[in-house]
Amino acid sequence: MFWTHQNIRRILLDFVQKVIPNSHKNGKLELYVGNDLAQDFGLSSMQIVELAAYINSFFHFFDSKNPPSLLTDSLLDNWVQKVLDVRMENDEFLSFQSSGTTGNSKIIKHSIEFINCEVEFLKGILHQPKRIISFVPTNHIYGFLFALVLPQYWGIPIVFISQLDKCCFESDDLIIATPFNWQFIYDSLNNKTCNCAGVSSGAPLNDQLYNQLLNLGFGVTEIFGSTETAGIGFRHKPFKPFELFPYWTFNENGKSIYRKYDHQNFHLLDHIHLQTSTTFTIGSRLDEMIQIGGVNISLTNIQEKIQTISFVTKAIVYAKSVGTGVLIGVTVSLSNQDELTKLKFIQEINQLLDPLEMPTNISFVS
């Protein structure tokens, strides 16, 4: 049973960071201190309501006959106990929220039975470590499986990167991270060898970075999946195809996938190139999305935003692989090509675009 006071508190704190992502406490040790959501964590009354809605949805409060109200107080420990009460009554489903980068986010329901099935398989492809260090929040399906359920089943400590006052990996650690985190780890180590295992998911892991990590002593397993499907495939080496999890079967030349466990079909968002019936490689996304820092970014949306600028006559947004990452570029034509207008363009896109959407390369053409 993975519903402990500590685990539920961890999930609630990850949702707190979702509600106040730019808080000065975000990712700091101080986040773990305190009990009152308003006084200790600085949530406004509106943010507490937003947080309660996330918790109601994630834990399926309204599947209970008489669900408790989270809004009767703002004490985190009381909320944890209410979650425990709900799960004791009904522990059938959890619901995760997709990123919604391409539009409205979706609520994805997974059964506890399926989660247990997935974790049982994951235990077979990973060596049991001494402890797990996670860069990934537990309210995401990836973090929930690897940073909450797995350590609970193995009976080993879990340490979240936000709890560490220094980034220190020990031999036989298992590090749970996204490609964005792995790039940070690699860039930080100055070629220092680390005899650790790792898991990468949330976005494609560039083969070059993958190889660099192996050369530093990291034994990294890459997982391909999504919020909708959880894990689909895995590989232990770069430049190699993925192996399909045993309870999946591809349909329609890799355009969709069938889960034997509960007879469900899912459409895939990536071009899949089948090597055999159980091995495959991954191409570009079907919707022309790219992933930066584990976040889906729409090139079409960026282009449409830029074209709302009154003095932009034409803009073409593109992406290209550079080294171990992806860069966004734009070729833009302005109604006036003087330096003042170009400077104004830079100022405008800084206001319009999210940080991950910002083009690294900007070319002005007449």
C-alpha positions in Angstrom: 0.0 0.0 0.0 1.5 3.3 -1.1 -1.0 5.6 0.6 1.1 6.9 3.6 0.9 10.2 5.3 4.3 11.1 3.9 3.5 10.2 0.3 0.2 12.0 0.3 1.8 15.1 1.8 4.4 14.9 -1.0 1.7 14.9 -3.7 -0.1 17.8 -2.1 3.1 19.8 -1.9 3.7 19.1 -5.6 0.3 20.5 -6.3 1.1 23.5 -4.2 4.0 24.2 -6.5 1.7 23.9 -9.4 -0.6 26.5 -7.9 2.3 28.9 -7.0 5.0 28.0 -9.6 6.8 31.3 -9.2 6.8 31.3 -5.4 10.1 32.2 -3.7 9.6 28.8 -1.9 9.4 26.9 -5.1 12.0 24.1 -5.1 13.5 25.2 -1.7 13.8 23.4 1.6 11.4 25.8 3.1 8.6 24.2 1.1 8.6 21.3 3.5 8.2 23.4 6.6 4.8 24.4 8.0 1.3 23.1 8.0 -1.0 26.0 7.2 -1.5 26.5 3.4 -2.3 30.2 3.9 0.1 31.3 6.6 3.1 29.0 6.0 2.9 28.6 2.2 1.4 31.9 1.2 -1.6 30.6 -0.7 -4.5 33.1 -1.2 -8.1 32.0 -0.7 -8.5 31.6 -4.5 -5.3 29.5 -4.7 -6.5 27.3 -1.9 -9.8 26.7 -3.9 -7.7 25.9 -7.0 -5.5 23.5 -5.0 -8.6 21.8 -3.5 -10.0 21.2 -7.0 -6.7 19.6 -8.1 -6.8 17.3 -5.1 -10.5 16.4 -5.5 -9.8 15.4 -9.1 -6.5 13.6 -8.6 -7.8 11.4 -5.7 -11.4 11.0 -7.0 -13.0 12.6 -3.9 -16.4 12.5 -5.5 -16.3 8.8 -6.1 -17.0 8.6 -2.3 -20.6 8.5 -1.0 -19.9 11.4 1.4 -16.7 13.1 0.3 -15.1 15.4 2.9 -14.7 19.0 2.1 -11.1 20.3 1.9 -12.3 23.9 2.3 -13.3 23.7 5.9 -9.7 24.6 6.9 -6.3 25.3 5.4 -4.2 22.8 7.4 -2.1 20.5 5.2 -2.1 17.7 7.7 -5.9 17.8 7.9 -6.1 17.6 4.1 -3.7 14.6 4.1 -6.0 12.8 6.6 -9.1 13.5 4.4 -7.3 12.0 1.4 -6.4 8.9 3.4 -10.1 8.6 4.5 -11.2 8.9 0.8 -8.7 6.3 -0.4 -9.6 3.9 2.4 -13.2 4.0 1.2 -12.5 3.8 -2.5 -9.0 3.1 -4.0 -9.9 2.3 -7.6 -8.7 5.2 -9.7 -6.4 8.2 -9.9 -6.6 11.1 -12.5 -3.6 12.9 -13.9 -3.7 16.1 -15.9 -1.9 16.3 -19.2 0.2 19.4 -19.9 -2.3 21.0 -22.2 0.4 22.8 -24.1 -1.3 22.3 -27.4 -4.7 23.4 -26.1 -6.9 22.5 -23.1 -5.4 20.0 -20.7 -7.0 16.6 -20.4 -7.9 14.6 -17.3 -6.5 11.1 -17.7 -7.9 8.3 -15.5 -5.8 5.4 -14.5 -6.8 2.4 -12.4 -4.8 1.4 -9.3 -4.8 -2.1 -10.7 -3.0 -0.9 -13.9 -0.5 1.2 -11.9 0.4 -1.9 -9.9 0.7 -3.9 -13.1 3.1 -1.3 -14.6 5.2 -1.0 -11.5 5.5 -4.8 -11.4 7.0 -4.7 -14.9 9.3 -1.8 -14.2 10.7 -3.6 -11.2 11.9 -6.3 -13.6 13.8 -4.0 -16.0 15.5 -1.9 -13.3 18.0 -2.9 -10.7 16.9 -2.1 -7.1 19.0 0.8 -5.9 20.1 2.0 -2.5 17.9 5.1 -2.8 16.0 7.1 -5.4 16.7 10.8 -6.2 13.9 12.4 -8.2 13.8 15.6 -10.2 10.2 14.8 -11.2 7.0 15.8 -9.3 4.7 13.1 -8.0 1.5 14.6 -9.4 2.8 13.7 -12.9 2.3 10.0 -14.0 6.1 9.6 -14.5 7.0 10.9 -11.1 4.1 9.1 -9.4 5.3 5.7 -10.8 9.0 6.1 -10.3 9.3 8.5 -7.3 6.4 7.4 -5.2 5.2 3.8 -6.0 8.5 2.2 -6.9 10.4 3.3 -3.7 7.4 2.3 -1.6 7.4 -1.3 -3.1 11.2 -1.6 -2.8 11.2 -0.2 0.7 14.0 2.3 -0.1 14.4 6.0 0.6 13.2 8.6 -1.9 14.9 12.0 -1.9 13.6 14.8 -4.0 16.1 17.2 -5.5 14.4 20.1 -3.8 15.2 18.5 -0.5 18.9 18.5 -1.1 21.1 21.4 -0.1 23.7 20.1 -2.5 23.5 17.9 -5.6 25.4 14.8 -4.5 24.9 11.4 -6.1 26.2 8.3 -4.5 27.0 4.9 -5.9 23.9 2.8 -6.5 21.5 5.7 -6.6 18.7 5.7 -9.1 18.1 9.2 -10.6 14.6 10.0 -12.0 14.8 12.9 -14.4 13.8 14.4 -17.7 16.2 15.1 -20.6 16.2 18.8 -19.5 17.4 17.6 -16.0 19.9 15.2 -17.6 21.5 18.0 -19.6 21.8 20.0 -16.4 23.4 17.0 -14.6 25.9 16.4 -17.4 26.8 20.1 -17.7 27.4 20.4 -14.0 29.7 17.4 -13.5 32.8 18.5 -15.5 33.3 14.9 -16.7 33.3 13.5 -13.1 32.4 9.8 -13.2 29.2 8.8 -11.3 28.4 5.1 -10.9 24.6 5.6 -10.8 21.6 4.3 -12.6 19.0 6.6 -14.1 15.7 6.8 -15.8 14.8 9.4 -18.4 11.3 10.2 -19.7 9.0 13.1 -20.4 10.6 13.9 -23.7 13.0 12.2 -26.2 16.5 11.8 -24.8 19.0 12.9 -27.5 21.3 10.0 -28.5 24.4 12.2 -28.2 23.5 13.3 -24.6 22.5 9.7 -23.8 26.0 8.5 -24.9 27.7 11.2 -22.9 25.9 10.1 -19.8 26.9 6.5 -20.3 30.5 7.6 -20.7 30.2 9.2 -17.2 29.1 6.0 -15.7 25.3 6.5 -15.6 23.3 3.5 -16.6 20.3 5.2 -18.0 17.0 3.5 -19.0 14.9 5.6 -21.3 11.1 5.2 -21.1 8.7 6.2 -23.9 5.2 6.9 -22.9 2.6 9.6 -22.1 0.1 10.7 -19.5 -2.6 8.8 -21.4 -0.7 5.5 -21.8 2.0 5.6 -19.0 4.9 3.6 -20.2 4.9 2.0 -23.7 8.5 1.1 -24.5 12.1 1.2 -23.0 15.7 1.0 -24.0 19.0 0.8 -22.2 21.3 2.2 -24.8 21.4 5.1 -27.3 21.1 4.6 -31.0 19.0 1.5 -30.3 15.3 0.9 -30.8 12.8 0.8 -28.0 11.4 -2.5 -26.7 7.6 -2.6 -26.3 6.2 -3.3 -22.8 4.7 -6.8 -22.9 1.0 -5.7 -22.5 1.0 -3.5 -25.6 0.5 -4.3 -29.2 0.9 -1.9 -32.2 -2.0 -1.4 -34.6 -2.1 0.3 -38.1 1.6 0.3 -38.7 2.3 2.1 -35.4 -0.3 4.8 -35.7 -2.2 3.4 -32.6 -1.6 1.0 -29.8 -3.7 -1.6 -28.1 -3.4 -2.4 -24.4 -4.1 -6.1 -23.8 -4.7 -5.5 -20.1 -8.0 -3.7 -20.5 -8.6 -3.9 -24.2 -8.1 -0.1 -24.9 -6.8 1.5 -28.0 -4.8 4.8 -28.0 -3.7 7.0 -30.9 -0.1 7.9 -30.7 1.2 11.5 -31.1 4.5 10.5 -32.7 5.6 8.9 -36.0 6.5 5.4 -35.0 8.9 3.3 -37.2 8.4 -0.4 -36.5 11.6 -2.5 -36.6 9.8 -5.7 -35.5 6.4 -6.3 -33.9 7.9 -5.5 -30.5 10.7 -3.0 -31.3 10.5 0.5 -32.7 12.1 3.9 -33.1 10.5 7.3 -32.7 10.2 10.1 -35.3 8.8 13.6 -35.1 5.5 14.4 -33.6 2.4 14.2 -35.8 1.3 17.6 -34.7 4.6 19.3 -35.4 5.3 19.8 -31.7 8.7 19.9 -30.3 9.7 19.2 -26.7 12.0 21.6 -24.7 12.7 21.0 -21.1 10.1 18.2 -21.0 7.4 20.6 -22.2 5.5 20.3 -25.5 6.0 23.5 -27.6 3.9 24.2 -30.7 5.8 25.9 -33.5 2.4 26.8 -35.1 1.3 28.6 -32.0 4.6 30.5 -31.8 4.2 31.6 -35.4 0.6 32.7 -34.9 1.6 34.8 -31.9 4.4 36.5 -33.7 2.1 37.3 -36.7 -0.2 39.2 -34.4 2.4 41.9 -34.2 1.1 44.8 -36.4 4.5 45.5 -38.1 5.3 41.9 -38.9 4.5 41.1 -42.5 5.6 37.5 -42.5 7.1 35.0 -40.0 8.4 31.5 -40.4 9.2 29.5 -37.3 11.3 26.4 -37.4 13.3 24.1 -35.0 16.5 22.3 -35.5 18.7 19.9 -33.5 21.9 21.4 -32.2 24.2 19.3 -30.1 22.1 17.6 -27.4 19.1 19.9 -27.7 16.6 21.7 -29.9 16.7 25.3 -30.8 13.8 27.4 -32.1 14.4 29.9 -34.9 12.4 32.5 -36.7 12.8 34.2 -40.1 10.8 37.4 -40.0 9.9 40.2 -42.4 9.0 43.6 -40.9 7.2 46.5 -42.5 10.3 48.6 -41.7 13.8 47.2 -41.5 15.4 49.9 -39.4 17.2 49.0 -36.1 14.5 50.7 -33.9 11.8 48.5 -35.4 13.9 45.4 -35.0 14.5 46.3 -31.3 10.8 46.8 -30.9 10.2 43.4 -32.4 12.4 41.8 -29.8 10.6 43.6 -27.0 7.2 42.5 -28.4 8.1 38.8 -28.6 9.5 39.0 -25.1 6.0 40.0 -24.0 4.1 37.6 -26.2 6.0 34.4 -25.8 6.7 32.1 -22.9 10.4 31.6 -22.0 10.5 28.1 -23.6 8.9 29.5 -26.8 11.5 32.2 -27.3 13.5 31.8 -30.6 17.2 31.5 -30.1 17.9 32.4 -33.8 16.2 35.5 -35.3 16.8 36.4 -38.9 15.4 39.6 -40.4 14.7 39.5 -44.1 13.3 42.1 -46.5 
